Amino acid sequence: SKEGLWETRIPEYFTADTPIWYSEEFIRLLEYDVEHFPPILQTFIDIIHPTHKKDFLSSRLNFHKGLYPDDVYESEILLLTGSGEYKWFEFKSKLVRAQKKAVLDIGVLRSIHNRKKAEEAIKEGEQTLRYI
C-alpha cells in the first residue's frame, strides 16, 4: 500500500526529542532519505506547514489528553516534502491503552495530494462557470 506507518510510546511529557518510529514507506512518501529524517518528534513538527502547525499540535495534545470522543484521530495536513514542496497528507492515529491509560499512539500517513488538487480544480471550474 501507499501508506506510511509510525508509532510512539506516550511519555509523561512530550518533548522535541520524544522518539518516534517511522516506517521506510512513511519517509519515502515524504520524499526524504532515512538518514535525513531522524526518528524524533521534532522532525515531524518541522515539516508541518506554518498555517497548520498550531491547530494540529493543539488538537494532537487534546487527543492525547483524552478530550476526543474516542481513541481515533484523523486530520488532513500540508507537510513539507524532501523536494521542497508542501503536499497534502491524511494523518490518522489510534491510541492503545493499558488499564485505561494511553500508552502507545500508532498511525498511518497517506498522500491525498492528487485528490486535493483535483478538488481545487473543480472549485475553480465551478467559480468560472458562475462568473460566466
N, CA, C and O atoms as CSV, one atom per row, in Angstrom:
chain,resi,resn,atom,element,x,y,z
A,1,SER,N,N,0.839,-1.185,0.000
A,1,SER,CA,C,0.000,0.000,0.000
A,1,SER,C,C,0.877,1.239,0.000
A,1,SER,O,O,2.074,1.168,0.279
A,2,LYS,N,N,0.284,2.347,-0.308
A,2,LYS,CA,C,0.986,3.630,-0.323
A,2,LYS,C,C,0.740,4.364,0.989
A,2,LYS,O,O,0.392,5.545,0.998
A,3,GLU,N,N,0.923,3.658,2.083
A,3,GLU,CA,C,0.716,4.256,3.393
A,3,GLU,C,C,1.969,4.069,4.231
A,3,GLU,O,O,2.581,3.001,4.234
A,4,GLY,N,N,2.334,5.118,4.935
A,4,GLY,CA,C,3.469,5.053,5.826
A,4,GLY,C,C,3.000,4.895,7.257
A,4,GLY,O,O,2.020,5.517,7.669
A,5,LEU,N,N,3.686,4.078,8.000
A,5,LEU,CA,C,3.306,3.825,9.383
A,5,LEU,C,C,4.250,4.526,10.344
A,5,LEU,O,O,5.397,4.816,10.005
A,6,TRP,N,N,3.759,4.793,11.543
A,6,TRP,CA,C,4.588,5.377,12.591
A,6,TRP,C,C,4.000,4.953,13.930
A,6,TRP,O,O,2.837,4.557,14.011
A,7,GLU,N,N,4.813,5.040,14.977
A,7,GLU,CA,C,4.306,4.789,16.320
A,7,GLU,C,C,5.222,5.430,17.344
A,7,GLU,O,O,6.416,5.621,17.114
A,8,THR,N,N,4.629,5.753,18.474
A,8,THR,CA,C,5.401,6.310,19.578
A,8,THR,C,C,4.776,5.899,20.902
A,8,THR,O,O,3.554,5.850,21.039
A,9,ARG,N,N,5.618,5.610,21.859
A,9,ARG,CA,C,5.158,5.386,23.221
A,9,ARG,C,C,4.809,6.750,23.794
A,9,ARG,O,O,5.518,7.728,23.556
A,10,ILE,N,N,3.739,6.817,24.535
A,10,ILE,CA,C,3.292,8.093,25.071
A,10,ILE,C,C,4.011,8.362,26.388
A,10,ILE,O,O,3.805,7.660,27.378
A,11,PRO,N,N,4.858,9.390,26.384
A,11,PRO,CA,C,5.604,9.714,27.605
A,11,PRO,C,C,4.751,10.550,28.563
A,11,PRO,O,O,3.651,10.977,28.213
A,12,GLU,N,N,5.252,10.774,29.738
A,12,GLU,CA,C,4.572,11.658,30.692
A,12,GLU,C,C,4.426,13.054,30.092
A,12,GLU,O,O,3.375,13.685,30.205
A,13,TYR,N,N,5.510,13.531,29.446
A,13,TYR,CA,C,5.516,14.822,28.760
A,13,TYR,C,C,6.205,14.661,27.413
A,13,TYR,O,O,7.278,14.066,27.317
A,14,PHE,N,N,5.571,15.202,26.369
A,14,PHE,CA,C,6.201,15.181,25.057
A,14,PHE,C,C,7.271,16.266,25.001
A,14,PHE,O,O,7.078,17.368,25.515
A,15,THR,N,N,8.394,15.946,24.378
A,15,THR,CA,C,9.461,16.913,24.131
A,15,THR,C,C,9.862,16.794,22.663
A,15,THR,O,O,9.413,15.889,21.958
A,16,ALA,N,N,10.692,17.695,22.220
A,16,ALA,CA,C,11.170,17.655,20.840
A,16,ALA,C,C,11.914,16.358,20.535
A,16,ALA,O,O,11.930,15.895,19.395
A,17,ASP,N,N,12.532,15.775,21.568
A,17,ASP,CA,C,13.320,14.553,21.387
A,17,ASP,C,C,12.538,13.265,21.659
A,17,ASP,O,O,13.128,12.186,21.723
A,18,THR,N,N,11.222,13.369,21.818
A,18,THR,CA,C,10.423,12.162,22.024
A,18,THR,C,C,10.634,11.231,20.827
A,18,THR,O,O,10.432,11.642,19.685
A,19,PRO,N,N,11.038,9.980,21.077
A,19,PRO,CA,C,11.293,9.048,19.966
A,19,PRO,C,C,10.007,8.653,19.233
A,19,PRO,O,O,8.963,8.429,19.847
A,20,ILE,N,N,10.113,8.577,17.933
A,20,ILE,CA,C,9.020,8.104,17.076
A,20,ILE,C,C,9.627,7.152,16.055
A,20,ILE,O,O,10.649,7.453,15.439
A,21,TRP,N,N,8.991,6.008,15.886
A,21,TRP,CA,C,9.426,5.088,14.837
A,21,TRP,C,C,8.647,5.444,13.578
A,21,TRP,O,O,7.417,5.509,13.597
A,22,TYR,N,N,9.368,5.674,12.483
A,22,TYR,CA,C,8.775,5.933,11.166
A,22,TYR,C,C,9.148,4.782,10.251
A,22,TYR,O,O,10.314,4.393,10.188
A,23,SER,N,N,8.169,4.231,9.540
A,23,SER,CA,C,8.492,3.189,8.571
A,23,SER,C,C,9.222,3.805,7.381
A,23,SER,O,O,9.161,5.014,7.159
A,24,GLU,N,N,9.909,2.961,6.623
A,24,GLU,CA,C,10.594,3.457,5.434
A,24,GLU,C,C,9.602,4.042,4.435
A,24,GLU,O,O,9.919,5.016,3.751
A,25,GLU,N,N,8.410,3.465,4.341
A,25,GLU,CA,C,7.390,3.981,3.424
A,25,GLU,C,C,6.913,5.364,3.866
A,25,GLU,O,O,6.656,6.226,3.025
A,26,PHE,N,N,6.793,5.580,5.164
A,26,PHE,CA,C,6.420,6.889,5.706
A,26,PHE,C,C,7.421,7.937,5.210
A,26,PHE,O,O,7.032,8.986,4.696
A,27,ILE,N,N,8.688,7.645,5.368
A,27,ILE,CA,C,9.742,8.577,4.972
A,27,ILE,C,C,9.776,8.736,3.453
A,27,ILE,O,O,9.991,9.838,2.948
A,28,ARG,N,N,9.564,7.633,2.723
A,28,ARG,CA,C,9.552,7.696,1.257
A,28,ARG,C,C,8.394,8.565,0.753
A,28,ARG,O,O,8.570,9.355,-0.174
A,29,LEU,N,N,7.205,8.420,1.366
A,29,LEU,CA,C,6.050,9.238,0.971
A,29,LEU,C,C,6.358,10.726,1.093
A,29,LEU,O,O,5.893,11.543,0.298
A,30,LEU,N,N,7.148,11.057,2.105
A,30,LEU,CA,C,7.516,12.450,2.328
A,30,LEU,C,C,8.732,12.881,1.501
A,30,LEU,O,O,9.177,14.026,1.579
A,31,GLU,N,N,9.257,11.948,0.714
A,31,GLU,CA,C,10.354,12.210,-0.219
A,31,GLU,C,C,11.669,12.569,0.490
A,31,GLU,O,O,12.436,13.403,0.009
A,32,TYR,N,N,11.913,11.931,1.633
A,32,TYR,CA,C,13.168,12.129,2.357
A,32,TYR,C,C,13.981,10.842,2.309
A,32,TYR,O,O,13.466,9.778,1.965
A,33,ASP,N,N,15.255,10.955,2.660
A,33,ASP,CA,C,16.113,9.800,2.860
A,33,ASP,C,C,16.062,9.456,4.342
A,33,ASP,O,O,15.936,10.346,5.184
A,34,VAL,N,N,16.158,8.183,4.661
A,34,VAL,CA,C,16.121,7.737,6.048
A,34,VAL,C,C,17.179,8.464,6.877
A,34,VAL,O,O,16.931,8.820,8.029
A,35,GLU,N,N,18.358,8.683,6.293
A,35,GLU,CA,C,19.455,9.336,7.010
A,35,GLU,C,C,19.145,10.783,7.373
A,35,GLU,O,O,19.730,11.326,8.311
A,36,HIS,N,N,18.224,11.415,6.631
A,36,HIS,CA,C,17.897,12.824,6.850
A,36,HIS,C,C,16.543,13.008,7.517
A,36,HIS,O,O,15.955,14.087,7.450
A,37,PHE,N,N,16.053,11.963,8.155
A,37,PHE,CA,C,14.754,12.046,8.828
A,37,PHE,C,C,14.882,11.377,10.198
A,37,PHE,O,O,14.428,10.247,10.382
A,38,PRO,N,N,15.502,12.075,11.162
A,38,PRO,CA,C,15.724,11.494,12.490
A,38,PRO,C,C,14.417,11.046,13.152
A,38,PRO,O,O,13.399,11.725,13.017
A,39,PRO,N,N,14.431,9.928,13.855
A,39,PRO,CA,C,13.215,9.361,14.449
A,39,PRO,C,C,12.824,10.017,15.777
A,39,PRO,O,O,12.761,9.362,16.817
A,40,ILE,N,N,12.562,11.332,15.715
A,40,ILE,CA,C,12.115,12.073,16.890
A,40,ILE,C,C,10.942,12.973,16.503
A,40,ILE,O,O,10.725,13.245,15.322
A,41,LEU,N,N,10.198,13.426,17.492
A,41,LEU,CA,C,9.025,14.261,17.266
A,41,LEU,C,C,9.349,15.543,16.508
A,41,LEU,O,O,8.593,15.945,15.623
A,42,GLN,N,N,10.460,16.188,16.845
A,42,GLN,CA,C,10.808,17.467,16.216
A,42,GLN,C,C,10.923,17.354,14.697
A,42,GLN,O,O,10.614,18.304,13.979
A,43,THR,N,N,11.356,16.223,14.216
A,43,THR,CA,C,11.483,16.022,12.766
A,43,THR,C,C,10.139,16.229,12.092
A,43,THR,O,O,10.054,16.900,11.063
A,44,PHE,N,N,9.084,15.655,12.669
A,44,PHE,CA,C,7.753,15.810,12.084
A,44,PHE,C,C,7.226,17.230,12.277
A,44,PHE,O,O,6.654,17.807,11.352
A,45,ILE,N,N,7.412,17.794,13.458
A,45,ILE,CA,C,6.934,19.154,13.729
A,45,ILE,C,C,7.533,20.141,12.726
A,45,ILE,O,O,6.853,21.061,12.273
A,46,ASP,N,N,8.792,19.950,12.386
A,46,ASP,CA,C,9.485,20.870,11.480
A,46,ASP,C,C,8.919,20.884,10.063
A,46,ASP,O,O,9.129,21.856,9.338
A,47,ILE,N,N,8.219,19.851,9.653
A,47,ILE,CA,C,7.725,19.808,8.268
A,47,ILE,C,C,6.248,20.187,8.154
A,47,ILE,O,O,5.705,20.208,7.050
A,48,ILE,N,N,5.596,20.483,9.271
A,48,ILE,CA,C,4.188,20.907,9.223
A,48,ILE,C,C,4.112,22.331,8.686
A,48,ILE,O,O,4.869,23.203,9.112
A,49,HIS,N,N,3.200,22.561,7.752
A,49,HIS,CA,C,3.032,23.895,7.180
A,49,HIS,C,C,2.724,24.891,8.307
A,49,HIS,O,O,1.950,24.577,9.212
A,50,PRO,N,N,3.324,26.087,8.258
A,50,PRO,CA,C,3.124,27.065,9.335
A,50,PRO,C,C,1.662,27.396,9.636
A,50,PRO,O,O,1.313,27.649,10.789
A,51,THR,N,N,0.804,27.397,8.615
A,51,THR,CA,C,-0.611,27.720,8.862
A,51,THR,C,C,-1.370,26.562,9.509
A,51,THR,O,O,-2.484,26.759,9.995
A,52,HIS,N,N,-0.800,25.374,9.524
A,52,HIS,CA,C,-1.441,24.199,10.111
A,52,HIS,C,C,-0.865,23.832,11.474
A,52,HIS,O,O,-1.505,23.137,12.263
A,53,LYS,N,N,0.342,24.304,11.741
A,53,LYS,CA,C,1.105,23.816,12.896
A,53,LYS,C,C,0.384,24.007,14.230
A,53,LYS,O,O,0.229,23.047,14.984
A,54,LYS,N,N,-0.053,25.208,14.528
A,54,LYS,CA,C,-0.654,25.492,15.833
A,54,LYS,C,C,-1.905,24.642,16.070
A,54,LYS,O,O,-2.040,24.011,17.118
A,55,ASP,N,N,-2.811,24.626,15.101
A,55,ASP,CA,C,-4.052,23.852,15.255
A,55,ASP,C,C,-3.784,22.355,15.335
A,55,ASP,O,O,-4.401,21.651,16.134
A,56,PHE,N,N,-2.861,21.871,14.504
A,56,PHE,CA,C,-2.553,20.448,14.502
A,56,PHE,C,C,-1.980,20.025,15.845
A,56,PHE,O,O,-2.434,19.046,16.437
A,57,LEU,N,N,-0.977,20.762,16.330
A,57,LEU,CA,C,-0.338,20.387,17.587
A,57,LEU,C,C,-1.305,20.510,18.766
A,57,LEU,O,O,-1.274,19.692,19.685
A,58,SER,N,N,-2.148,21.514,18.739
A,58,SER,CA,C,-3.145,21.685,19.796
A,58,SER,C,C,-4.150,20.530,19.794
A,58,SER,O,O,-4.498,20.000,20.849
A,59,SER,N,N,-4.606,20.152,18.615
A,59,SER,CA,C,-5.579,19.051,18.534
A,59,SER,C,C,-4.943,17.723,18.932
A,59,SER,O,O,-5.598,16.878,19.541
A,60,ARG,N,N,-3.675,17.539,18.591
A,60,ARG,CA,C,-2.981,16.304,18.995
A,60,ARG,C,C,-2.815,16.242,20.513
A,60,ARG,O,O,-2.965,15.176,21.112
A,61,LEU,N,N,-2.509,17.373,21.130
A,61,LEU,CA,C,-2.375,17.419,22.584
A,61,LEU,C,C,-3.709,17.080,23.248
A,61,LEU,O,O,-3.751,16.307,24.205
A,62,ASN,N,N,-4.787,17.655,22.744
A,62,ASN,CA,C,-6.119,17.354,23.280
A,62,ASN,C,C,-6.479,15.884,23.082
A,62,ASN,O,O,-7.111,15.268,23.941
A,63,PHE,N,N,-6.075,15.334,21.950
A,63,PHE,CA,C,-6.309,13.911,21.678
A,63,PHE,C,C,-5.604,13.052,22.722
A,63,PHE,O,O,-6.195,12.121,23.269
A,64,HIS,N,N,-4.352,13.363,22.995
A,64,HIS,CA,C,-3.595,12.583,23.980
A,64,HIS,C,C,-4.120,12.773,25.397
A,64,HIS,O,O,-3.965,11.892,26.243
A,65,LYS,N,N,-4.738,13.915,25.655
A,65,LYS,CA,C,-5.324,14.168,26.979
A,65,LYS,C,C,-6.661,13.444,27.152
A,65,LYS,O,O,-7.228,13.439,28.244
A,66,GLY,N,N,-7.166,12.831,26.069
A,66,GLY,CA,C,-8.438,12.117,26.149
A,66,GLY,C,C,-9.645,13.005,25.946
A,66,GLY,O,O,-10.747,12.646,26.361
A,67,LEU,N,N,-9.467,14.159,25.314
A,67,LEU,CA,C,-10.563,15.100,25.112
A,67,LEU,C,C,-11.349,14.849,23.821
A,67,LEU,O,O,-12.216,15.643,23.457
A,68,TYR,N,N,-11.048,13.752,23.133
A,68,TYR,CA,C,-11.781,13.367,21.927
A,68,TYR,C,C,-12.784,12.274,22.313
A,68,TYR,O,O,-12.573,11.564,23.296
A,69,PRO,N,N,-13.857,12.138,21.558
A,69,PRO,CA,C,-14.881,11.157,21.933
A,69,PRO,C,C,-14.430,9.703,21.860
A,69,PRO,O,O,-15.017,8.835,22.506
A,70,ASP,N,N,-13.394,9.436,21.079
A,70,ASP,CA,C,-12.872,8.065,21.015
A,70,ASP,C,C,-11.357,8.115,20.857
A,70,ASP,O,O,-10.762,9.190,20.924
A,71,ASP,N,N,-10.747,6.990,20.654
A,71,ASP,CA,C,-9.291,6.903,20.587
A,71,ASP,C,C,-8.750,6.958,19.166
A,71,ASP,O,O,-7.651,6.472,18.900
A,72,VAL,N,N,-9.517,7.549,18.251
A,72,VAL,CA,C,-9.087,7.661,16.861
A,72,VAL,C,C,-8.988,9.138,16.487
A,72,VAL,O,O,-9.871,9.934,16.806
A,73,TYR,N,N,-7.894,9.488,15.803
A,73,TYR,CA,C,-7.640,10.862,15.381
A,73,TYR,C,C,-7.448,10.871,13.866
A,73,TYR,O,O,-6.747,10.020,13.318
A,74,GLU,N,N,-8.075,11.836,13.193
A,74,GLU,CA,C,-7.911,11.976,11.745
A,74,GLU,C,C,-7.741,13.440,11.397
A,74,GLU,O,O,-8.393,14.311,11.973
A,75,SER,N,N,-6.854,13.700,10.442
A,75,SER,CA,C,-6.604,15.075,10.021
A,75,SER,C,C,-6.055,15.081,8.602
A,75,SER,O,O,-5.419,14.121,8.167
A,76,GLU,N,N,-6.307,16.171,7.886
A,76,GLU,CA,C,-5.669,16.418,6.594
A,76,GLU,C,C,-4.703,17.564,6.827
A,76,GLU,O,O,-5.067,18.579,7.420
A,77,ILE,N,N,-3.473,17.403,6.360
A,77,ILE,CA,C,-2.422,18.351,6.720
A,77,ILE,C,C,-1.432,18.543,5.578
A,77,ILE,O,O,-1.129,17.612,4.832
A,78,LEU,N,N,-0.934,19.770,5.461
A,78,LEU,CA,C,0.116,20.075,4.489
A,78,LEU,C,C,1.470,19.857,5.145
A,78,LEU,O,O,1.751,20.399,6.215
A,79,LEU,N,N,2.307,19.056,4.490
A,79,LEU,CA,C,3.638,18.757,5.013
A,79,LEU,C,C,4.694,19.083,3.970
A,79,LEU,O,O,4.483,18.895,2.772
A,80,LEU,N,N,5.832,19.574,4.441
A,80,LEU,CA,C,6.951,19.898,3.556
A,80,LEU,C,C,7.665,18.612,3.164
A,80,LEU,O,O,8.136,17.867,4.024
A,81,THR,N,N,7.743,18.360,1.879
A,81,THR,CA,C,8.406,17.151,1.396
A,81,THR,C,C,9.882,17.427,1.139
A,81,THR,O,O,10.327,18.574,1.125
A,82,GLY,N,N,10.613,16.363,0.939
A,82,GLY,CA,C,12.037,16.476,0.661
A,82,GLY,C,C,12.345,17.228,-0.625
A,82,GLY,O,O,13.464,17.706,-0.811
A,83,SER,N,N,11.360,17.337,-1.517
A,83,SER,CA,C,11.547,18.083,-2.763
A,83,SER,C,C,11.373,19.588,-2.548
A,83,SER,O,O,11.571,20.374,-3.474
A,84,GLY,N,N,11.001,19.991,-1.324
A,84,GLY,CA,C,10.811,21.406,-1.022
A,84,GLY,C,C,9.401,21.896,-1.261
A,84,GLY,O,O,9.128,23.085,-1.101
A,85,GLU,N,N,8.500,21.006,-1.641
A,85,GLU,CA,C,7.112,21.361,-1.933
A,85,GLU,C,C,6.214,20.879,-0.794
A,85,GLU,O,O,6.409,19.787,-0.258
A,86,TYR,N,N,5.233,21.701,-0.430
A,86,TYR,CA,C,4.231,21.263,0.533
A,86,TYR,C,C,3.192,20.426,-0.193
A,86,TYR,O,O,2.703,20.802,-1.258
A,87,LYS,N,N,2.863,19.282,0.401
A,87,LYS,CA,C,1.858,18.392,-0.188
A,87,LYS,C,C,0.869,17.966,0.886
A,87,LYS,O,O,1.168,17.978,2.080
A,88,TRP,N,N,-0.322,17.589,0.420
A,88,TRP,CA,C,-1.400,17.173,1.311
A,88,TRP,C,C,-1.273,15.705,1.701
A,88,TRP,O,O,-0.980,14.844,0.871
A,89,PHE,N,N,-1.504,15.442,2.994
A,89,PHE,CA,C,-1.489,14.085,3.524
A,89,PHE,C,C,-2.658,13.892,4.482
A,89,PHE,O,O,-3.111,14.822,5.149
A,90,GLU,N,N,-3.120,12.669,4.522
A,90,GLU,CA,C,-4.105,12.266,5.524
A,90,GLU,C,C,-3.328,11.621,6.664
A,90,GLU,O,O,-2.515,10.723,6.447
A,91,PHE,N,N,-3.586,12.083,7.864
A,91,PHE,CA,C,-2.875,11.639,9.058
A,91,PHE,C,C,-3.907,10.999,9.982
A,91,PHE,O,O,-4.854,11.660,10.410
A,92,LYS,N,N,-3.727,9.732,10.287
A,92,LYS,CA,C,-4.650,9.025,11.180
A,92,LYS,C,C,-3.848,8.348,12.282
A,92,LYS,O,O,-2.734,7.875,12.058
A,93,SER,N,N,-4.434,8.310,13.480
A,93,SER,CA,C,-3.771,7.572,14.546
A,93,SER,C,C,-4.797,6.995,15.508
A,93,SER,O,O,-5.956,7.408,15.542
A,94,LYS,N,N,-4.335,6.031,16.283
A,94,LYS,CA,C,-5.174,5.356,17.268
A,94,LYS,C,C,-4.358,5.162,18.530
A,94,LYS,O,O,-3.187,4.788,18.485
A,95,LEU,N,N,-4.999,5.423,19.652
A,95,LEU,CA,C,-4.348,5.197,20.936
A,95,LEU,C,C,-4.527,3.746,21.363
A,95,LEU,O,O,-5.592,3.157,21.178
A,96,VAL,N,N,-3.487,3.189,21.928
A,96,VAL,CA,C,-3.546,1.855,22.525
A,96,VAL,C,C,-3.482,2.085,24.028
A,96,VAL,O,O,-2.616,2.809,24.520
A,97,ARG,N,N,-4.399,1.466,24.745
A,97,ARG,CA,C,-4.486,1.680,26.189
A,97,ARG,C,C,-4.124,0.424,26.961
A,97,ARG,O,O,-4.324,-0.702,26.507
A,98,ALA,N,N,-3.586,0.663,28.140
A,98,ALA,CA,C,-3.322,-0.404,29.105
A,98,ALA,C,C,-3.900,0.088,30.426
A,98,ALA,O,O,-3.480,1.122,30.946
A,99,GLN,N,N,-4.843,-0.638,30.956
A,99,GLN,CA,C,-5.522,-0.244,32.193
A,99,GLN,C,C,-6.059,1.183,32.085
A,99,GLN,O,O,-5.873,2.000,32.988
A,100,LYS,N,N,-6.724,1.467,30.975
A,100,LYS,CA,C,-7.378,2.745,30.677
A,100,LYS,C,C,-6.420,3.907,30.407
A,100,LYS,O,O,-6.864,5.004,30.070
A,101,LYS,N,N,-5.131,3.684,30.549
A,101,LYS,CA,C,-4.156,4.743,30.295
A,101,LYS,C,C,-3.581,4.573,28.887
A,101,LYS,O,O,-3.180,3.474,28.503
A,102,ALA,N,N,-3.543,5.679,28.115
A,102,ALA,CA,C,-2.953,5.642,26.774
A,102,ALA,C,C,-1.447,5.438,26.899
A,102,ALA,O,O,-0.756,6.224,27.547
A,103,VAL,N,N,-0.948,4.376,26.274
A,103,VAL,CA,C,0.479,4.066,26.369
A,103,VAL,C,C,1.191,4.094,25.022
A,103,VAL,O,O,2.416,4.205,24.968
A,104,LEU,N,N,0.429,3.994,23.934
A,104,LEU,CA,C,1.026,3.922,22.607
A,104,LEU,C,C,0.118,4.650,21.629
A,104,LEU,O,O,-1.106,4.552,21.712
A,105,ASP,N,N,0.722,5.377,20.709
A,105,ASP,CA,C,-0.001,6.052,19.639
A,105,ASP,C,C,0.547,5.488,18.342
A,105,ASP,O,O,1.731,5.640,18.044
A,106,ILE,N,N,-0.308,4.840,17.574
A,106,ILE,CA,C,0.115,4.266,16.303
A,106,ILE,C,C,-0.665,4.934,15.177
A,106,ILE,O,O,-1.830,5.296,15.348
A,107,GLY,N,N,-0.025,5.093,14.038
A,107,GLY,CA,C,-0.718,5.811,12.987
A,107,GLY,C,C,-0.261,5.476,11.591
A,107,GLY,O,O,0.663,4.696,11.361
A,108,VAL,N,N,-0.965,6.114,10.665
A,108,VAL,CA,C,-0.717,5.910,9.245
A,108,VAL,C,C,-0.758,7.270,8.557
A,108,VAL,O,O,-1.541,8.146,8.924
A,109,LEU,N,N,0.091,7.424,7.562
A,109,LEU,CA,C,0.146,8.626,6.744
A,109,LEU,C,C,-0.090,8.202,5.303
A,109,LEU,O,O,0.526,7.253,4.817
A,110,ARG,N,N,-0.989,8.913,4.622
A,110,ARG,CA,C,-1.316,8.573,3.239
A,110,ARG,C,C,-1.376,9.858,2.425
A,110,ARG,O,O,-1.944,10.855,2.870
A,111,SER,N,N,-0.792,9.834,1.238
A,111,SER,CA,C,-0.829,11.001,0.364
A,111,SER,C,C,-2.230,11.186,-0.212
A,111,SER,O,O,-2.835,10.256,-0.744
A,112,ILE,N,N,-2.723,12.416,-0.089
A,112,ILE,CA,C,-4.008,12.768,-0.703
A,112,ILE,C,C,-3.823,14.001,-1.585
A,112,ILE,O,O,-4.783,14.697,-1.916
A,113,HIS,N,N,-2.578,14.254,-1.954
A,113,HIS,CA,C,-2.236,15.463,-2.697
A,113,HIS,C,C,-2.978,15.540,-4.038
A,113,HIS,O,O,-3.534,16.586,-4.373
A,114,ASN,N,N,-2.992,14.470,-4.788
A,114,ASN,CA,C,-3.663,14.491,-6.094
A,114,ASN,C,C,-5.162,14.731,-5.945
A,114,ASN,O,O,-5.758,15.461,-6.737
A,115,ARG,N,N,-5.764,14.127,-4.942
A,115,ARG,CA,C,-7.196,14.340,-4.696
A,115,ARG,C,C,-7.477,15.793,-4.336
A,115,ARG,O,O,-8.435,16.379,-4.841
A,116,LYS,N,N,-6.657,16.382,-3.469
A,116,LYS,CA,C,-6.859,17.775,-3.061
A,116,LYS,C,C,-6.682,18.720,-4.247
A,116,LYS,O,O,-7.423,19.695,-4.376
A,117,LYS,N,N,-5.712,18.441,-5.108
A,117,LYS,CA,C,-5.508,19.268,-6.303
A,117,LYS,C,C,-6.714,19.167,-7.246
A,117,LYS,O,O,-7.131,20.168,-7.829
A,118,ALA,N,N,-7.269,17.966,-7.394
A,118,ALA,CA,C,-8.451,17.783,-8.235
A,118,ALA,C,C,-9.645,18.534,-7.652
A,118,ALA,O,O,-10.415,19.148,-8.392
A,119,GLU,N,N,-9.802,18.488,-6.338
A,119,GLU,CA,C,-10.893,19.220,-5.685
A,119,GLU,C,C,-10.751,20.722,-5.915
A,119,GLU,O,O,-11.740,21.410,-6.168
A,120,GLU,N,N,-9.520,21.229,-5.826
A,120,GLU,CA,C,-9.269,22.651,-6.079
A,120,GLU,C,C,-9.627,23.019,-7.523
A,120,GLU,O,O,-10.219,24.070,-7.770
A,121,ALA,N,N,-9.267,22.156,-8.467
A,121,ALA,CA,C,-9.560,22.419,-9.879
A,121,ALA,C,C,-11.066,22.455,-10.115
A,121,ALA,O,O,-11.558,23.287,-10.877
A,122,ILE,N,N,-11.794,21.557,-9.465
A,122,ILE,CA,C,-13.258,21.537,-9.604
A,122,ILE,C,C,-13.853,22.829,-9.051
A,122,ILE,O,O,-14.731,23.423,-9.677
A,123,LYS,N,N,-13.388,23.265,-7.895
A,123,LYS,CA,C,-13.895,24.512,-7.299
A,123,LYS,C,C,-13.617,25.702,-8.206
A,123,LYS,O,O,-14.477,26.561,-8.399
A,124,GLU,N,N,-12.414,25.746,-8.758
A,124,GLU,CA,C,-12.067,26.842,-9.662
A,124,GLU,C,C,-12.949,26.817,-10.902
A,124,GLU,O,O,-13.384,27.865,-11.379
A,125,GLY,N,N,-13.215,25.622,-11.428
A,125,GLY,CA,C,-14.090,25.488,-12.594
A,125,GLY,C,C,-15.509,25.934,-12.283
A,125,GLY,O,O,-16.152,26.594,-13.100
A,126,GLU,N,N,-15.995,25.575,-11.108
A,126,GLU,CA,C,-17.341,25.995,-10.698
A,126,GLU,C,C,-17.419,27.510,-10.552
A,126,GLU,O,O,-18.420,28.121,-10.927
A,127,GLN,N,N,-16.364,28.121,-10.008
A,127,GLN,CA,C,-16.345,29.574,-9.860
A,127,GLN,C,C,-16.328,30.255,-11.226
A,127,GLN,O,O,-16.984,31.277,-11.432
A,128,THR,N,N,-15.583,29.685,-12.141
A,128,THR,CA,C,-15.531,30.233,-13.508
A,128,THR,C,C,-16.901,30.147,-14.150
A,128,THR,O,O,-17.356,31.108,-14.770
A,129,LEU,N,N,-17.571,28.998,-14.008
A,129,LEU,CA,C,-18.915,28.853,-14.580
A,129,LEU,C,C,-19.902,29.848,-13.973
A,129,LEU,O,O,-20.728,30.421,-14.683
A,130,ARG,N,N,-19.816,30.049,-12.685
A,130,ARG,CA,C,-20.700,31.015,-12.026
A,130,ARG,C,C,-20.443,32.422,-12.553
A,130,ARG,O,O,-21.379,33.194,-12.758
A,131,TYR,N,N,-19.179,32.749,-12.771
A,131,TYR,CA,C,-18.811,34.061,-13.279
A,131,TYR,C,C,-19.356,34.254,-14.682
A,131,TYR,O,O,-19.880,35.318,-15.015
A,132,ILE,N,N,-19.230,33.216,-15.504
A,132,ILE,CA,C,-19.707,33.302,-16.896
A,132,ILE,C,C,-21.201,33.422,-16.910
A,132,ILE,O,O,-21.803,33.507,-17.980
